[in-house]
Amino acid sequence: MNVKQQQVYRSGFVAIIGAPNVGKSTLLNKLLGQKLSITSKKPQTTRDRILGIANQPEAQFIFLDTPGIHQAHKPLNQRIVEVALSTLGDVDLILMLVDASKPDPVSENLLLKAVKNQNNPVVLALNKTDLIPKPALLTQIEKWHRSHDFKAIVPVSALTGDQLENLCDAMATSLPDGPPLFPDSMLTDMPERFITAEMIREKAFRLTGQEIPYSVAVTVDTFKEQKKGKLVSIQATIHVEQDSQKGIIIGKKGSKLKQIGKAARKEIERMVGTKVYLKLFVRVQKNWTKDTKALRRFGY
């Protein structure tokens, strides 16, 4: 990328914020060059800050992929938004992402309110520009120029990777001068157990269609290396709120649970670089999304 044209090395923390389902996790994975943050067509897939590290010749970006900012009413959703907003004061730069193909004034006003309360520089990325004609894009750019003093406004496509070089250039100029904060070989500070739980949760989302709402949490009960590191043995529990949801996750004669386990195991094997034995259980935890103790137990 063109970041190498700079004369000094820069490094810093970048919070990726946006409304639900605008492509934040897809963008993070693209910038990192591999999958770290889970994705789904369902909004609010990301529930925690995910730290991902992208190294360029003259800059290191330490990204925080935050949950979608939205009007929250339920305890779980309120906790999710709190996590997203709490990130903003801890970073050197805010990368605000909006869906240019589907403008949403309500969500956009919430985002603008959030960034206007911060002193950090803000770069705006207009995502999904591959889905809209150029005249409409230019109109949106003019609108955003009037709304806030952004350091830069960059049209991008997180899906195709279009304009991401320019986006990195724009972000790098707003980072502080300084050496890398993490080793070159480090991709994330999140433990393998956390990423494993996220991969399982993503498969439960993707493979149950619209049948399962967001009352799914995953805990990793055991994560052990065996056979001198040639096998990782994992036991994990998928938590749901109702018996009917448990039945959907398990499926007829256990078929859906096997499908979730197989898909998750393949991704976990790519992450750990060895064979994985994955055993999944399903447990009903009544109304856990409204229980503050359960929310804390599940990491929210």
N, C-alpha and C positions, 0 to 999 in steps of 0.2 A: 504494500500500500504506500501512498505518497507521504506517509508520516515521516519516512526516513529523510525527507528534504529539510527537516528542522535541524537547527544547529545545536540544540541542547536536548538532553534527555528529560522526559516528563513522565510522571506517574501519579496516579490518584484514583479515588473512588468515584464511581459513576452510578447513580440510582436511575434505573429505567422505570418510569412511571407511565400509567395510562389507564384508560377504562378497561373493564373486562373484555377479553377476546379481541384485542386490537393487534395482537401478534408479538407481545413482549418476549415471551419465552422462545418463540421462533427466531426472533431477532438475536437474542442472546446466544442460542445454539449456533446460529450462522456466524456470529462474530467470533465465537470460540473455535469454530471448525469442527465441533462434535457435540453430541447431545448431552446436555446436563440438566436443563430444566424441562419438566414434563409439559406436554402440549395436548390440547383437546379442542374440539369444536365447541365444547361447553364452556361458558364463561366461568370465571373464578376457579380455574383449575389450580393455579398457583396459590398456595396459602401461606408460604413462608418466604422470607428473603433468601435468595439463592446467590451465593457469592461465586462468580466465575472470573477467571483471570485470562486476559488476552494479551500476549506479548508481541509487540511490533519492534522493528529495528531501533526506533528512537523513542518508544513510549510503551508504558504498561498500563492497561485499563483494568481496573478491578470493579467488575459490574455487580450490582445488586438488582436482581430481578424481583420486583415487588408484586404483591397481589393487586388485582384491579381496584382502582378507586371508584366507588359508586355510593349511592345513597343507601345506607345500611340500616336495617331495623332489627333483625334477629341477632342474638348474642354472638353467634359464630361470625356472621358477616361484619358486625361491629369490630370484633377482634381483628379480623382480616384487614379492614381499612386502617385500624390503628397501627398495625404492623407496617403498612405501606407508608403512612404519613410520618411515622417515627424515623424512617430511613433518611428523610430529606435533610435533616439537620446535621447528619453525620458524614456527608459526602462533599467532594470538591466540585462536582458538576451534576446537574440534573438533566437526564435525557428524557424528554417528554415525547411520547409516541401517540399519535392519533391515527385513526382509520380514515384516510382521505376518500375512500370509496363509499363510506357511509357516515357522513357528518352527524354528530349527536350533540346538539347544543347543551343539553343538561349535563352530560358527562364532561364536555369540554369546559363548561363554566366551573365545575368542581375542580378540574385540573388547574385551570388558571388561578382560581382562588388559592389552591395549595401552593403553587409556585410563587405567587405574589407575596406570600407570607414568609418567603425565604430570601436570604441575601446571596445565595449561590447563583452562579451563572447557569443559564438554561439553554440547551440546544433542542430545537423542535425537529422531529423526524415525522414527515407525512408518509405513512405506510400504505401499502397496497396500491401504489400509483400505477401498477400494471393493469389495474381494473378500471381506470377512468381516462377520459380524453384529456389532451393537453390544455385546451381552453379552460376546462373546469378546474384543473389543477392550478393554473395561474391565478384564477379567481380566489381559490382557497389561500394561496400564498399571500396574496394582497390582504386578505382578511386577517390572517394571523400576524402579519407585519403591524397592523393597526392595534392588535389586542395586547401585545406585550413586547418588551425590549429583549427579544431573544438574541443570543450570541450568533446564532445561525439558524436558518430554516432549510432543511435538506429533504427533498422528496426521495423516498427509497422504496424498495420492495424487499422485505425480509425473506420472502419465499424464494425469490430468484437471486437475491444478492445484489441487485442493481443499485448503484450509487453508494454502496457501503464504504468504499474507499474514501469518497468525499465526506461521508459522515464521520469516519475516524479522523480525518484531517481536521474537521471542524471541532470535534471533541478534544483533540490533542492540544490545540492552541489554548484551551481553557483550563488545562491541568497545570498544577504547580511544577516547577523545575525540581528535579530530584532523582535519585537512583531508584531502581525497581524495589518495590516493597515486599515482593514474594519471589522465590526461586523460579527460574524459567520453566522448570519441569512441572510446576504446580498448576493444576487446572482449577481447583476449588478448595475451600477450607471446610466444606461439609463432609462429615464422616460417611464412610461407605454404607453404614446401616441406614442413615437418613435417605441417601439416594436410592438405596434398594427399596425402602418403603414407598418412596415417590414413584418408582418405576412400576411397582405392583398396583398402586392407586391409579396410575394412568391407564393401565390395562383394564382395570375394573370399570373405569369411565368409558373407555373406547369400545369395549366388547359387550356392554350392556345397553348401548343405544340410549334412548330417552327413558328407559325403565327405571334406572337408578338415579335418584337426585344426589345432592351434594352431602348426604349424610353417610359418607364413606370415609373411614380413617383406617390407616394401616400401622401396625406396630410390628417391629422385628423382634421376635422373642429370643432367638439364638442365631449367631453368625460365627461359625467355627471353621477354621482351616483343618483339613484332614489329609491323610496320605502324603505327608510332607509337602503340603502346599499345592498338591495336584488336584484337590477337590475342596470346594467351599460348601459346607452344609448349612442351610438356612431354614429356619422355621418362622413363619410370620402369620399374623392374624388380621383378617379383614373385619373391621367393626362396622355394623350397620345399626339402624335405629328400630327396625321392625322385622317381625318374623317373615313377612311377605318379601322383604328385601333380601333376607337371607336365602330364601328359596330361589330368587332370581339369580343371585350371585353363584349359587351352587349349580343350578340348572338340572335338567333331567338326567338322573343317574350320575350326577357330578360332572356333566359334560362342560358346563360353562366355567366351573372352577378350574378344570383341567386346561381349558383354553387360555384362561387368564394366566395360570401358572406357566404354561409352555411359552407364551409370548414374553412374559416378564423374565423368565429364566434366560432366554436368548440375549436380552439386553444386559442383564446382570453379568453374564459370562463375558460379554464384550468389555464391560467395565473392569472386572477383576482379572481378566486375562487367563482364566482357567475354567475347568468344568464346575458346574454348580448343581447341587441337589437342593431343590426347593419344595418345601412342604407347606401348604396353605391351609389355614383353618378359618372358619367364619363364625363370628360371635355377635349376638344381639346385645347392644347396650342401649337400653330404652332412652330416647330423647337426649342423646349425648350432646347434640349441638346446642342445647339450651342449658346444659349443666356446666357451671364454671369449673368445678373440680375435674370433670371429664375433659373439658377443653384444655386445662393445664396438663393433664396426664397425656393427652395426645399431642402436646407440644405447641398449643395455641395460646 
